[in-house]
Amino acid sequence: MARSQQSIERGIVKPLALKRGDTVGVVSLAAAVEEASLARGLEMLRAIGFRPRVSKHVLDRDDILAGSDRQRAEELQAFFADPDIRAIFVARGGYGSGRILPLLDFAAIALTPKPLVGFSDLTFLLNPLVERARMVAFHGPMLAIDHEIDNRNRRSFEHVRKVLTREIDGFEMEAAHALHPGLAEGVLLGGCLSIIVAMLGTPYAPNFADKILFIEEVGERAYRIDRMLVQLRQSGALARCAGIVFGAIRPFGNEENEARMILRFASEQTAGLEIPVLFGIDAGHHTNNLTLPFGVRARIDSTSQGLTILEAGVC
């Protein structure tokens, strides 16, 4: 498999780029999935040129989970091993991805690298794929959405297609706010704030050293966002980062005062770190959710107020 020089130097493998007509797997790794929502997502996959193959147990239900932990882990493992599957899309997040981590064979997954695409609760899997399987993983759209497909969702899926087919390599995303000044480069990791915090103290916690940390969240009160940021700061995680970039942090009820407090708390808990911090790129819940390749190098620049992905996520 061809790899970029930067990837060779870091030991991170880039999966092969996809092409129109490729078969992609669809699995449920977290909460149970509604059939109608999944069907809309499958239509979108076909619309962007891929042929979805749905796992056997994708619609299973075990209380709130999409089947047993072992079953979900086995289906993901099988799709990584299947040579006909070129990428894997996750049906939905919600809750449950972290439960399958001890059941996965990351060494076996590393032998057949391919894109895994998801976000939210899938933060549990994206970061260990980079750090344990040593492959690029993709923070991007999931299929079983809870509302009708609209232009925002279409842009999200069009962007993931461009990233996975290497129609685009590096790209830039503008942030709404520059909270703290500076310029920094590092490998991009992160995801949903509550999941990152839940991983602290476990064997699967991200290595924050010299990383560009991406953070997003949804449906939390401002004080809870602050509490999680305090935990990240007091754990020493934030001080080890090269830079921090926030995506969408949508409060419970999307209240204006809550949003104002979240912006304030994000600024306060990242102050004094002497690293650049941006807030409000177009990634995460209730945005266009543009795809971020985790494991590649990125740059944040407070002057241009931008996050730049410096290399392709596939080869």
N, C-alpha and C positions, 0 to 999 in steps of 0.2 A: 504494500500500500504506500503510495507516495505521501510524503509529509513535508510541510514547510520546514525551513531551517530552524525557525524559532520554536516550532513544535518539537523537533528532534532535540534541541538543546534543553527544553523543559521536560522532555519525556511525556508530552501530551500528544496523543494520537488524534488526528482529525479524520472523521468518517468520510467515506467517498461521497461526492456530490450526487444528488438524485437527478433524474431526468423525467420528462413527461411520460406517463404510462407505468412508472414504477409501482410496485406493490408495497404498501405500508401497513403495518399492523396497528390494530386498535385494541387496547386493553383497559380494564378497570382495575386500578390499584388502590383505591381509597373507598369513598362512600358509594352506596348503591346508586345505580343510574336509571333514569327514566327513559323508556324506549323512544318516545316521541322526540325528546331532546337529543338523544344519540342520533336518531335518523336525520335531523337537521344538520348536525355536524358532519355526518357521512356525506350528505349532499354537497357540503362545502368542500370536503376533500376531493370529491370527484370533479367539482367545478374548477379546482386549481390544477387538475391534471394527474392526480394520483389514483391508484386503485386500492381501496381499503379492503383489508382482510380482518374481520372481527374475530376476536378470540372466542372460544367455545362458551366461556362462562361470563362474558362481558355484562350480561344483564342479571346475573345471579344476585340474590339478596340474602344476607345473614344479619338480621336486624338492620342496623344502619350501614353495614359494610357490604361491599360487592363480593360476597362469598368469603370463604375462610382465608386466613392469612396465608396458609401454605398454598392454597389454590391460586391466589393472586400472585404470589411470588413465583410459582412454577410457570404460570402463563407468561410472565415477563421474561423469565429465564429462557423459555422455549422460543419466544420470538427473537431474542438476541441470537440464539443458536441457529435459527432457520435461515438458510442462505437466500431464500426467495424474498424475505422481508428486508427492505432497504432502509426503513426508518420505522419508529414506533411512536404513535400518538396516544396520549392518555385520555380516556373518556371524560373524567372529571376529577376534581379534588375533593374538598370537604374535610374528610377525616379518614385516617387509616394507613397512609403510606409508611409512616414511621414504624408501624408494627411489623412490616415485612423485611426490614433491613437485616436482621440477624439470619434470615432464611435465604439470602441471596449469596451466590458464589461470584464475587466480584472478579476473581482471577479468571474464571471461565468467561464472564462477560467481556473482559479485556481482550480475549482472543478474537472476538467478532464485533469490533466497534461499529456502531451505527447510531444515528441521531435518536435520542429520546426527547420528546417535546411535551412540555407541560409546565404548570406553575402552581402557585398557591401551596396546597399541602404537598405537592410534588417537590417542593424545596428539600424535603427529607431525602429525596433520591438524587436530585441534580448535583448537589455538592459532593456526595460520596462517589458518584460516577466519575467526576473530575479527579478526585483525590485518591480514590482506591482503584478504579479501573483505568485511570489515566487517559481519559478520553473527553472530548468536548461534549457538553450537554447543552440543551437549548431551553431557555426560559421563554415559553411562548404559548399559543392558544391551545385550549382543550376543546373537546367536541360536544359534550353534552351540556350545552349552555341552557340557562334557565329562562331564556326569553327568545323572541323571534330574531332571526338573523337580520342585522341591519348593516348600514354602510360601515360602521365601526368594526363589526366582526369581519366584514369582507376585506377591509384594509389589513386587519390582523393576519388573515389567512393568506392574502396576497404577499405580505411581507415575509411570512415564514417560507412560502414557496421560493421567493427570491433568495433568501438566505440559504436554504437547503440545496437549491440547484446552482448556487454560486453565480446567479445573475448579478448579485452584488457581493462585493467582498467586504471591505471596511465601509462604515457609514457613520454619520454623526447625528446625535439627538440633542436638541436644545432643551435646557431646563428652564423652568419658570423663575427660579431664584438662585442666586449664588450666596450661600449662607456664610462661607468663610473662604478667603482668597488662597490662591495657589495653583500650581500646575503639577500633576503627578501621573505616572504610568504604573500599571501593574496588571496582574491577571484578574479578570472579572469573576466574582463569585457572589453568592447571596440568595435573595429571594424574599419570601414572606417573613416579616419581622417576628411574628409569634412563633413560627417554626424555627427560625434561627436561634431564638432564645431557648426554645424547647430542646435544641440539640446541644446546648452548652453542658459540659460535664459528662457527655457521652463519648464513646469512641468515634462517633460520626460527626462530631462538631467540626465545622470548617477550620482550616488553618488560616487565620486572618493576617498573618505576617506579610506585609508589603502588597496586600491585595487591594483592588478597587472593590469596595463592598457596595452592592446594590441592595436597597431595602424598599419594600412596598408592603401595604397592609390595607385591610378593608373592614368596616363595620365595628371598629373599636372606639370607645370613648377616649378623649384626649388624655385623661389621667392614666389610662391603661397603656397608651402609646408611650407616655413619659416613663412609666414604671418599667417597661421593657427596655427602653433606651438606657435608663439608669442601670439596669442589670447588665446590659452589654458594656456600658462604660466601666462599671465597677469590676467587672470580670477581667478587664484589661484588653478586651477584644478590640474596641475602637481605637485604642492607642497604638495598636500594632498595624493598623491599616495604612496604606499609602494615600487613600482618598475614599470618600463616601459619596454616593449618589442615591438620592431618594427618587423613587417613582411616585405612583399615586399612593397617598395615604388618606383614604376616604373614611371619614368618621361615621359612627352610628347615626343614622338618620340624615347624613350629609348636611349637618347643621353648620351654618356659617361661623358661629362663634367657636364651635368645636374645631373647625378647620383652622381658624386663626390660632387657637391655642396649640394645635399640633405643630404648626409651622414654628411657633415660638419655642416649643419644647425641643424640636429637632435642632434648632439653632443653639439652644442652651446646652444640650447634652453632647454636642460636638464642638463646643467652644474650647479654645485653649489646647487643642490637639496639634495645632500647627500643620494641618493638612487641608487641602481643598475639599469643600463640601457643597454639593449642588442639591437642589430640591425641585422635583416636579418634571421628570422626563416622562415621555409617553409610553410607559410600560407598567403593567400591573392591572389590578381589578378596575373595571369601569373606565378603561382608556382604550385607545387603539391597540394596546398591548403588543407593541412591536417586539419582535423576537431578539433576545439577547443571547449570544453564544457564551456560555460559561466555560472558562478554561483558556480563553484567548486573551491577548494583551489589549488593554484599553487605556485611554488617556482622558483625564478630566481637567478642564481649564476654566478657572473662574472668570477670566477676562472675556472669553467667548461664550461663557455660560453653557458649555457643551460637553457631552460625553462622546468620545470618538472610539469606535471599535476599529482597531488598527489592522486586523487581519481577518481573513475568511474563517468561518467555523468548520468548513468542509474542504476537501482537497480534490 
